[in-house]
Amino acid sequence: MLRFMAKNLQTKGIRFKCKLSGELFNSKAAAADHFKRVSATELQNFKKEKMPKLYQTRITKEQLAAAARKQSFSRDDVLKKRPIDEDSSFGGWAKKEKPAPAPCETEEYHQMMEAPIFTAPPWAGQRPTDDDATEMDKDVDRRIQEAQTTRFARRNVLEVNKEVTRCKLCYKTLPNRPACEQHIRAEHQDDFKKEIKIWERFLFSTCKRQPPFGYLCKICNTFFPSDGATWRHVGKEVFIRLEERHIKEWQDKEDRWGHEEDDECCGDGMNMGRLSYDSVMAMNKANASEEQAKTAQLGDDKQESSSSSDSEPEGGGKAVPIKEF
């Protein structure tokens, strides 16, 4: 009753009001009498909802005795076996499904762990596009490319004398310097591409992303709206304006990265010099050709000595007494 009154009774000033009928009472006792008299059905439903055990019928002794007489003591009822079914049981007992393997034991996990992991360096990203470049920017890019080509051609020319120049890359001799530069531009594009890769690596390491606005040149701390503008700035400072700080940084990185392959291990486990694998293979090939030439020369010397020994007169090599006196 108290719970039912707490649910359906509210205060109205100094009196109480019934939520069901809206009547007012001066005390809770009067409200309780009202609920018993008027809301008996609602009160019984509330009791069934909150305490359903009060309305359950008890099992009599006769019903318990009848249930005991009906209880079966057969083997299947006591053991509670399932019927023999080939799909769901084995020997009368239900089959248990094989548990799933642990995630670290699955084939997909082993394939993922055995797969080689390659982490691309930061300088191996995508080059900036020229979509937002103006005609002046494109002209600056052309001048930078021409300056790079000219620098590459001039630094690989060796002047032997006034009439002979030599290419440092293939050791070919040409009559003058312009002809040698033209030869380098035409025949050594692969070497020029290697130098351009080093230049792009320098640009990737120099241009810093400055979110959320744009990019920053690490050398002079100048801000630019895009990575293409930052690349153009560094190329202009190095190859056109010849600014000292940018040139010094570029030369240091070029000297270091240009000889990285010479610092690699040659792979033979014996070489202690600062040579790359390709250099060691070339040296081994040259040594093998020299040894082959030496063995061929030794064979020719042996043939000459054998032919000279065959042409000696009889008694050659023996002590012959002098009979003239």
C-alpha positions as a LaTeX table, in Angstrom:
\begin{tabular}{lrrr}
\hline
Residue & $x$ (\AA) & $y$ (\AA) & $z$ (\AA) \\
\hline
Met1 & 0.00 & 0.00 & 0.00 \\
Leu2 & 2.78 & 2.46 & 0.86 \\
Arg3 & 4.48 & 1.87 & $-2.51$ \\
Phe4 & 1.16 & 2.29 & $-4.35$ \\
Met5 & 0.49 & 5.53 & $-2.42$ \\
Ala6 & 3.99 & 6.82 & $-3.15$ \\
Lys7 & 3.33 & 6.27 & $-6.84$ \\
Asn8 & $-0.20$ & 7.73 & $-7.07$ \\
Leu9 & $-0.24$ & 10.42 & $-4.36$ \\
Gln10 & 1.21 & 13.91 & $-4.58$ \\
Thr11 & 1.32 & 16.89 & $-2.22$ \\
Lys12 & $-0.89$ & 19.90 & $-2.85$ \\
Gly13 & 0.14 & 22.61 & $-0.40$ \\
Ile14 & $-0.57$ & 21.13 & 3.07 \\
Arg15 & $-2.91$ & 18.46 & 1.63 \\
Phe16 & $-2.57$ & 15.38 & $-0.56$ \\
Lys17 & $-4.03$ & 14.82 & $-4.02$ \\
Cys18 & $-4.83$ & 11.51 & $-5.74$ \\
Lys19 & $-3.37$ & 11.26 & $-9.24$ \\
Leu20 & $-6.06$ & 8.81 & $-10.38$ \\
Ser21 & $-9.21$ & 10.68 & $-9.32$ \\
Gly22 & $-7.91$ & 14.13 & $-8.41$ \\
Glu23 & $-9.50$ & 14.20 & $-4.92$ \\
Leu24 & $-7.86$ & 16.07 & $-2.01$ \\
Phe25 & $-7.15$ & 14.60 & 1.46 \\
Asn26 & $-6.01$ & 16.09 & 4.75 \\
Ser27 & $-3.91$ & 13.05 & 5.76 \\
Lys28 & $-2.33$ & 9.93 & 4.32 \\
Ala29 & $-4.70$ & 7.68 & 6.30 \\
Ala30 & $-7.66$ & 9.23 & 4.50 \\
Ala31 & $-5.88$ & 8.73 & 1.18 \\
Ala32 & $-5.25$ & 5.05 & 2.03 \\
Asp33 & $-8.92$ & 4.50 & 2.79 \\
His34 & $-9.78$ & 6.16 & $-0.51$ \\
Phe35 & $-7.42$ & 3.86 & $-2.48$ \\
Lys36 & $-8.87$ & 0.73 & $-0.77$ \\
Arg37 & $-12.40$ & 1.81 & $-1.52$ \\
Val38 & $-12.13$ & 3.28 & $-5.02$ \\
Ser39 & $-8.91$ & 1.92 & $-6.61$ \\
Ala40 & $-8.96$ & $-1.69$ & $-5.44$ \\
Thr41 & $-8.47$ & $-3.06$ & $-8.96$ \\
Glu42 & $-5.47$ & $-0.86$ & $-9.64$ \\
Leu43 & $-4.03$ & $-1.86$ & $-6.25$ \\
Gln44 & $-4.31$ & $-5.60$ & $-7.04$ \\
Asn45 & $-2.70$ & $-5.15$ & $-10.46$ \\
Phe46 & 0.13 & $-3.25$ & $-8.81$ \\
Lys47 & 0.66 & $-6.14$ & $-6.35$ \\
Lys48 & 0.74 & $-8.71$ & $-9.20$ \\
Glu49 & 3.32 & $-6.62$ & $-11.03$ \\
Lys50 & 5.62 & $-6.15$ & $-8.05$ \\
Met51 & 5.21 & $-9.53$ & $-6.25$ \\
Pro52 & 3.96 & $-12.20$ & $-8.67$ \\
Lys53 & 4.81 & $-15.02$ & $-6.22$ \\
Leu54 & 1.86 & $-14.07$ & $-4.02$ \\
Tyr55 & $-0.53$ & $-15.20$ & $-6.76$ \\
Gln56 & 1.16 & $-18.51$ & $-7.73$ \\
Thr57 & $-0.62$ & $-21.75$ & $-6.71$ \\
Arg58 & 1.28 & $-24.22$ & $-4.52$ \\
Ile59 & 1.97 & $-27.81$ & $-5.67$ \\
Thr60 & 0.07 & $-30.30$ & $-3.52$ \\
Lys61 & 1.41 & $-33.60$ & $-2.15$ \\
Glu62 & $-0.76$ & $-35.62$ & $-4.51$ \\
Gln63 & 0.74 & $-33.78$ & $-7.53$ \\
Leu64 & 4.30 & $-34.45$ & $-6.26$ \\
Ala65 & 3.49 & $-38.18$ & $-5.79$ \\
Ala66 & 2.04 & $-38.42$ & $-9.31$ \\
Ala67 & 5.13 & $-36.74$ & $-10.76$ \\
Ala68 & 7.38 & $-39.23$ & $-8.89$ \\
Arg69 & 5.38 & $-42.20$ & $-10.25$ \\
Lys70 & 5.77 & $-40.89$ & $-13.79$ \\
Gln71 & 9.58 & $-40.54$ & $-13.47$ \\
Ser72 & 11.46 & $-42.96$ & $-15.77$ \\
Phe73 & 14.59 & $-44.86$ & $-14.73$ \\
Ser74 & 15.53 & $-46.16$ & $-18.17$ \\
Arg75 & 19.17 & $-46.03$ & $-19.28$ \\
Asp76 & 18.65 & $-43.31$ & $-21.89$ \\
Asp77 & 16.56 & $-41.16$ & $-19.54$ \\
Val78 & 19.08 & $-41.46$ & $-16.71$ \\
Leu79 & 22.17 & $-40.81$ & $-18.90$ \\
Lys80 & 20.25 & $-38.28$ & $-20.99$ \\
Lys81 & 21.93 & $-39.30$ & $-24.23$ \\
Arg82 & 21.03 & $-37.72$ & $-27.49$ \\
Pro83 & 19.66 & $-39.98$ & $-30.27$ \\
Ile84 & 22.27 & $-41.37$ & $-32.62$ \\
Asp85 & 22.61 & $-38.95$ & $-35.51$ \\
Glu86 & 25.53 & $-39.10$ & $-37.91$ \\
Asp87 & 25.45 & $-35.37$ & $-38.53$ \\
Ser88 & 25.37 & $-34.13$ & $-34.94$ \\
Ser89 & 26.67 & $-36.95$ & $-32.71$ \\
Phe90 & 29.33 & $-39.64$ & $-32.44$ \\
Gly91 & 28.66 & $-42.81$ & $-30.45$ \\
Gly92 & 25.54 & $-41.30$ & $-28.95$ \\
Trp93 & 27.34 & $-38.18$ & $-27.67$ \\
Ala94 & 27.16 & $-34.79$ & $-29.35$ \\
Lys95 & 30.20 & $-33.77$ & $-31.34$ \\
Lys96 & 32.07 & $-30.72$ & $-30.23$ \\
Glu97 & 33.24 & $-28.27$ & $-32.86$ \\
Lys98 & 36.95 & $-27.73$ & $-33.11$ \\
Pro99 & 37.84 & $-24.42$ & $-31.49$ \\
Ala100 & 39.13 & $-21.70$ & $-33.77$ \\
Pro101 & 42.91 & $-21.25$ & $-33.70$ \\
Ala102 & 44.48 & $-18.27$ & $-32.04$ \\
Pro103 & 45.00 & $-15.21$ & $-34.27$ \\
Cys104 & 48.78 & $-15.66$ & $-34.13$ \\
Glu105 & 48.46 & $-19.21$ & $-35.50$ \\
Thr106 & 46.38 & $-18.45$ & $-38.58$ \\
Glu107 & 47.80 & $-18.67$ & $-42.07$ \\
Glu108 & 46.93 & $-15.03$ & $-42.82$ \\
Tyr109 & 48.97 & $-13.90$ & $-39.82$ \\
His110 & 52.02 & $-15.90$ & $-40.92$ \\
Gln111 & 51.76 & $-14.52$ & $-44.45$ \\
Met112 & 51.55 & $-11.02$ & $-43.06$ \\
Met113 & 54.61 & $-11.57$ & $-40.85$ \\
Glu114 & 56.66 & $-13.17$ & $-43.65$ \\
Ala115 & 55.88 & $-10.41$ & $-46.13$ \\
Pro116 & 58.80 & $-7.98$ & $-46.56$ \\
Ile117 & 58.32 & $-4.57$ & $-45.03$ \\
Phe118 & 59.57 & $-1.66$ & $-47.09$ \\
Thr119 & 59.49 & 1.79 & $-45.56$ \\
Ala120 & 59.87 & 4.42 & $-48.22$ \\
Pro121 & 62.24 & 7.27 & $-47.30$ \\
Pro122 & 60.76 & 10.75 & $-47.08$ \\
Trp123 & 62.55 & 11.86 & $-50.25$ \\
Ala124 & 60.83 & 9.11 & $-52.31$ \\
Gly125 & 57.47 & 10.86 & $-52.27$ \\
Gln126 & 55.59 & 12.43 & $-55.12$ \\
Arg127 & 57.00 & 15.44 & $-56.92$ \\
Pro128 & 54.89 & 18.62 & $-56.82$ \\
Thr129 & 52.71 & 19.41 & $-59.81$ \\
Asp130 & 52.73 & 22.56 & $-61.95$ \\
Asp131 & 48.95 & 23.05 & $-61.97$ \\
Asp132 & 49.08 & 26.35 & $-60.08$ \\
Ala133 & 52.34 & 27.59 & $-61.68$ \\
Thr134 & 52.31 & 30.82 & $-63.70$ \\
Glu135 & 54.26 & 31.48 & $-66.89$ \\
Met136 & 56.99 & 33.19 & $-64.88$ \\
Asp137 & 57.26 & 30.17 & $-62.58$ \\
Lys138 & 57.56 & 27.83 & $-65.56$ \\
Asp139 & 60.27 & 30.05 & $-67.04$ \\
Val140 & 62.17 & 29.87 & $-63.73$ \\
Asp141 & 61.86 & 26.05 & $-63.80$ \\
Arg142 & 63.31 & 25.97 & $-67.33$ \\
Arg143 & 66.23 & 28.17 & $-66.29$ \\
Ile144 & 66.92 & 25.92 & $-63.29$ \\
Gln145 & 66.91 & 22.82 & $-65.50$ \\
Glu146 & 69.26 & 24.45 & $-68.02$ \\
Ala147 & 71.60 & 25.49 & $-65.19$ \\
Gln148 & 71.63 & 21.90 & $-63.84$ \\
Thr149 & 72.41 & 20.48 & $-67.28$ \\
Thr150 & 75.19 & 23.02 & $-67.88$ \\
Arg151 & 76.72 & 22.34 & $-64.46$ \\
Phe152 & 76.63 & 18.57 & $-65.04$ \\
Ala153 & 78.28 & 18.92 & $-68.47$ \\
Arg154 & 81.02 & 21.33 & $-67.32$ \\
Arg155 & 82.03 & 19.42 & $-64.21$ \\
Asn156 & 82.63 & 16.20 & $-66.21$ \\
Val157 & 84.98 & 17.74 & $-68.81$ \\
Leu158 & 88.75 & 17.24 & $-68.41$ \\
Glu159 & 91.04 & 19.45 & $-70.53$ \\
Val160 & 94.16 & 17.47 & $-71.36$ \\
Asn161 & 95.66 & 20.21 & $-73.54$ \\
Lys162 & 94.53 & 22.89 & $-75.97$ \\
Glu163 & 93.59 & 20.36 & $-78.63$ \\
Val164 & 92.34 & 17.40 & $-76.55$ \\
Thr165 & 89.55 & 17.18 & $-73.97$ \\
Arg166 & 88.39 & 14.03 & $-72.20$ \\
Cys167 & 85.01 & 12.96 & $-70.81$ \\
Lys168 & 85.36 & 12.00 & $-67.15$ \\
Leu169 & 82.48 & 9.53 & $-67.37$ \\
Cys170 & 83.54 & 7.36 & $-70.33$ \\
Tyr171 & 87.15 & 8.65 & $-70.90$ \\
Lys172 & 86.40 & 9.47 & $-74.52$ \\
Thr173 & 88.66 & 12.10 & $-76.12$ \\
Leu174 & 87.22 & 14.96 & $-78.13$ \\
Pro175 & 88.84 & 17.91 & $-79.94$ \\
Asn176 & 87.44 & 20.79 & $-77.86$ \\
Arg177 & 85.38 & 21.65 & $-74.79$ \\
Pro178 & 82.01 & 22.46 & $-76.51$ \\
Ala179 & 82.12 & 19.12 & $-78.33$ \\
Cys180 & 82.79 & 17.30 & $-75.05$ \\
Glu181 & 79.89 & 19.10 & $-73.32$ \\
Gln182 & 77.60 & 18.22 & $-76.21$ \\
His183 & 78.72 & 14.58 & $-75.94$ \\
Ile184 & 77.95 & 14.51 & $-72.18$ \\
Arg185 & 74.48 & 16.00 & $-72.70$ \\
Ala186 & 73.62 & 13.43 & $-75.37$ \\
Glu187 & 75.29 & 10.22 & $-74.14$ \\
His188 & 75.17 & 10.37 & $-70.32$ \\
Gln189 & 71.52 & 10.92 & $-69.49$ \\
Asp190 & 71.55 & 8.05 & $-66.96$ \\
Asp191 & 74.28 & 9.72 & $-64.90$ \\
Phe192 & 72.41 & 13.01 & $-65.11$ \\
Lys193 & 69.24 & 11.32 & $-63.81$ \\
Lys194 & 71.20 & 10.00 & $-60.79$ \\
Glu195 & 72.27 & 13.55 & $-60.00$ \\
Ile196 & 68.68 & 14.76 & $-60.37$ \\
Lys197 & 67.56 & 12.08 & $-57.88$ \\
Ile198 & 70.06 & 13.42 & $-55.35$ \\
Trp199 & 68.73 & 16.94 & $-56.00$ \\
Glu200 & 65.13 & 15.83 & $-55.43$ \\
Arg201 & 66.15 & 14.10 & $-52.21$ \\
Phe202 & 67.71 & 17.38 & $-51.09$ \\
Leu203 & 64.47 & 19.21 & $-51.91$ \\
Phe204 & 62.35 & 16.71 & $-49.95$ \\
Ser205 & 64.61 & 17.09 & $-46.91$ \\
Thr206 & 64.80 & 20.88 & $-47.16$ \\
Cys207 & 61.11 & 21.71 & $-47.73$ \\
Lys208 & 59.21 & 21.27 & $-44.47$ \\
Arg209 & 55.43 & 20.92 & $-44.22$ \\
Gln210 & 54.01 & 23.70 & $-42.06$ \\
Pro211 & 50.36 & 22.79 & $-41.34$ \\
Pro212 & 47.78 & 24.09 & $-41.84$ \\
Phe213 & 49.04 & 26.89 & $-44.09$ \\
Gly214 & 51.87 & 25.73 & $-46.40$ \\
Tyr215 & 55.57 & 24.86 & $-46.60$ \\
Leu216 & 58.76 & 26.24 & $-45.09$ \\
Cys217 & 62.34 & 26.38 & $-46.38$ \\
Lys218 & 64.53 & 24.99 & $-43.60$ \\
Ile219 & 67.60 & 26.93 & $-44.73$ \\
Cys220 & 66.23 & 30.49 & $-44.71$ \\
Asn221 & 62.89 & 29.90 & $-42.86$ \\
Thr222 & 60.89 & 31.48 & $-45.66$ \\
Phe223 & 57.20 & 30.53 & $-45.86$ \\
Phe224 & 55.53 & 29.43 & $-49.14$ \\
Pro225 & 51.95 & 28.40 & $-49.94$ \\
Ser226 & 52.83 & 25.15 & $-51.78$ \\
Asp227 & 55.63 & 22.60 & $-52.07$ \\
Gly228 & 56.18 & 23.51 & $-55.75$ \\
Ala229 & 56.88 & 27.13 & $-54.78$ \\
Thr230 & 59.35 & 25.95 & $-52.12$ \\
Trp231 & 61.19 & 23.71 & $-54.62$ \\
Arg232 & 61.33 & 26.61 & $-57.08$ \\
His233 & 62.75 & 28.91 & $-54.39$ \\
Val234 & 65.54 & 26.47 & $-53.44$ \\
Gly235 & 66.46 & 25.83 & $-57.10$ \\
Lys236 & 66.58 & 29.55 & $-57.85$ \\
Glu237 & 68.76 & 30.27 & $-54.81$ \\
Val238 & 71.21 & 27.46 & $-55.66$ \\
Phe239 & 71.51 & 27.60 & $-59.46$ \\
Ile240 & 70.50 & 31.15 & $-60.44$ \\
Arg241 & 71.15 & 33.57 & $-57.57$ \\
Leu242 & 74.03 & 31.45 & $-56.19$ \\
Glu243 & 73.12 & 32.30 & $-52.59$ \\
Glu244 & 75.86 & 31.22 & $-50.18$ \\
Arg245 & 73.82 & 29.43 & $-47.48$ \\
His246 & 71.75 & 27.39 & $-49.92$ \\
Ile247 & 74.80 & 26.46 & $-52.04$ \\
Lys248 & 76.79 & 25.34 & $-48.99$ \\
Glu249 & 73.92 & 23.16 & $-47.73$ \\
Trp250 & 73.44 & 21.62 & $-51.20$ \\
Gln251 & 77.16 & 20.89 & $-51.65$ \\
Asp252 & 77.38 & 19.21 & $-48.24$ \\
Lys253 & 74.39 & 16.98 & $-48.95$ \\
Glu254 & 75.58 & 16.22 & $-52.50$ \\
Asp255 & 79.04 & 15.16 & $-51.29$ \\
Arg256 & 77.52 & 12.93 & $-48.63$ \\
Trp257 & 74.71 & 11.32 & $-50.63$ \\
Gly258 & 76.70 & 11.06 & $-53.86$ \\
His259 & 79.15 & 8.61 & $-52.22$ \\
Glu260 & 76.67 & 6.58 & $-50.18$ \\
Glu261 & 76.92 & 3.59 & $-52.49$ \\
Asp262 & 80.69 & 3.53 & $-51.93$ \\
Asp263 & 80.03 & 3.12 & $-48.20$ \\
Glu264 & 77.96 & $-0.02$ & $-48.73$ \\
Cys265 & 79.30 & $-3.44$ & $-47.83$ \\
Cys266 & 80.69 & $-5.32$ & $-50.80$ \\
Gly267 & 79.32 & $-8.61$ & $-49.48$ \\
Asp268 & 82.48 & $-10.70$ & $-49.60$ \\
Gly269 & 83.21 & $-10.41$ & $-45.87$ \\
Met270 & 86.89 & $-9.58$ & $-46.51$ \\
Asn271 & 87.01 & $-6.14$ & $-48.06$ \\
Met272 & 87.71 & $-3.41$ & $-45.51$ \\
Gly273 & 87.81 & $-0.49$ & $-47.95$ \\
Arg274 & 85.03 & 1.99 & $-48.63$ \\
Leu275 & 83.88 & 0.39 & $-51.87$ \\
Ser276 & 80.44 & $-0.56$ & $-53.13$ \\
Tyr277 & 79.44 & $-4.00$ & $-54.36$ \\
Asp278 & 79.54 & $-2.87$ & $-58.00$ \\
Ser279 & 83.03 & $-1.43$ & $-57.56$ \\
Val280 & 84.30 & $-4.65$ & $-56.00$ \\
Met281 & 82.78 & $-6.73$ & $-58.82$ \\
Ala282 & 84.41 & $-4.48$ & $-61.42$ \\
Met283 & 87.77 & $-4.77$ & $-59.66$ \\
Asn284 & 87.43 & $-8.57$ & $-59.46$ \\
Lys285 & 86.63 & $-8.70$ & $-63.16$ \\
Ala286 & 89.65 & $-6.55$ & $-63.99$ \\
Asn287 & 91.90 & $-8.73$ & $-61.81$ \\
Ala288 & 90.58 & $-11.89$ & $-63.49$ \\
Ser289 & 91.29 & $-10.46$ & $-66.94$ \\
Glu290 & 94.83 & $-9.50$ & $-65.85$ \\
Glu291 & 95.49 & $-12.98$ & $-64.46$ \\
Gln292 & 94.18 & $-14.52$ & $-67.68$ \\
Ala293 & 96.50 & $-12.31$ & $-69.72$ \\
Lys294 & 99.45 & $-13.31$ & $-67.49$ \\
Thr295 & 98.70 & $-17.02$ & $-67.83$ \\
Ala296 & 98.46 & $-16.62$ & $-71.61$ \\
Gln297 & 101.82 & $-14.82$ & $-71.67$ \\
Leu298 & 103.41 & $-17.52$ & $-69.51$ \\
Gly299 & 102.12 & $-20.16$ & $-71.93$ \\
Asp300 & 103.66 & $-18.30$ & $-74.87$ \\
Asp301 & 107.00 & $-18.05$ & $-73.01$ \\
Lys302 & 106.97 & $-21.79$ & $-72.34$ \\
Gln303 & 106.32 & $-22.53$ & $-76.02$ \\
Glu304 & 109.20 & $-20.28$ & $-77.06$ \\
Ser305 & 111.56 & $-21.95$ & $-74.58$ \\
Ser306 & 110.56 & $-25.41$ & $-75.77$ \\
Ser307 & 111.06 & $-24.45$ & $-79.43$ \\
Ser308 & 114.50 & $-22.97$ & $-78.66$ \\
Ser309 & 115.51 & $-26.14$ & $-76.81$ \\
Asp310 & 114.44 & $-28.26$ & $-79.76$ \\
Ser311 & 116.61 & $-26.21$ & $-82.16$ \\
Glu312 & 119.84 & $-26.69$ & $-80.13$ \\
Pro313 & 122.58 & $-28.84$ & $-81.81$ \\
Glu314 & 123.57 & $-32.26$ & $-80.61$ \\
Gly315 & 125.61 & $-32.17$ & $-77.50$ \\
Gly316 & 124.14 & $-28.90$ & $-76.50$ \\
Gly317 & 124.33 & $-28.38$ & $-72.82$ \\
Lys318 & 127.24 & $-30.89$ & $-72.44$ \\
Ala319 & 130.89 & $-30.17$ & $-71.63$ \\
Val320 & 132.94 & $-30.69$ & $-74.85$ \\
Pro321 & 136.77 & $-30.69$ & $-74.64$ \\
Ile322 & 138.72 & $-28.29$ & $-76.88$ \\
Lys323 & 140.76 & $-30.09$ & $-79.53$ \\
Glu324 & 142.26 & $-27.12$ & $-81.34$ \\
Phe325 & 145.47 & $-27.07$ & $-79.25$ \\
\hline
\end{tabular}
